[in-house]
Amino acid sequence: MKSKRLYLLIAALLVFALSTGVYAYASDPVKLFVNGQEIKPDVSPQIINDRTMVPVRWIAEALGADVTWDDKTRTVSINRKSFASDAAQAAELAENFGSSLKNVSLLASENIVKESLQENYGEFVAPALLTRWQNDPQNAPGRVASSPWPERIEILNIEKLSALKYEIKGEIIEVTSVELVNGGAAAKRPVTLIVENLDNRWLITDVKIEDYPDTAATIYKNTQFGFSFSLPESWQGYSIITEKWEGLITDTQELAESGPVILIRHPQWTDQVKRQDIPVMVFTTEQWLALQQGAFHIGAAPIGPKAMGHNNQYVFALPARYNYAFPEGFEEVETILENAPLKPFEI
């Protein structure tokens, strides 16, 4: 089947224009608009013998249709793509984007984050949205901790907003190594994506990620640093203890940085039975980057703190070997931490 330049005479064009919103103006040169947007075909519209002639392929494809030419029968076929076909492409795009979220670590340096955003999201999102994320990496979607991580997007609903635009609602499914093996989710976060056809290519033009739904019986909320922590019902009546972490320069052992450690303490903790606390170390973004670059170390452990999340100002982390003494209740705390209980919010 051979492609050719295809033309419609004015009689056919008028019928087509009245039903689709295509307008050609009899001026020199003739401008062509489809649904209010100017298109510029490789063959310009022409007026021949008082008849306006335009390339049908450009109009049809701008309206989301497929155009084919059968040389044997000398037939032009124009077929409007079905909703199912367009919606399927939009859904596939959203799912592929969701599978890439875990590849973008937002705790890396700014230059590395920008490169990672381009590498992993470039084929899925519109250039304007990608640029917005690169200029503001703290508000870009991606991985904010080693575990749990965003594994995929599960689509719940697709709504057609226009011929070339869809709204997709779904959930970002976060998992740990446990859910990766056994199935399920450590956490779910609502997400809305806008998918549009730009120059015959489906791209994501907007992403809105909502807060985690509060499903736990007990929620500790820290408005000073901007995070909440979900606790089992058995932790009702918990107390908060604030201590301090210290970062030392490796060579001189001089104090380089310090910051708060917030301990969430079980209501049954006593001086006689000291149950396992849940420790949350708080770093400024600058302190966290300096720690990752080896500017200072914390404690004698060969491994550093483990990030649990971040907002626009702070990184929240779990101390290395926090449960080295295996006190009462350490298994319960491990289970709590596996379910992504810390939820940052902007302050």
Summary of the structure (lengths in Angstrom):
residues: 347
radius of gyration: 28.4
end to end distance: 60.3
largest distance: 101.4
contacts: 990
relative contact order: 0.09
helix: 26%
strand: 37%
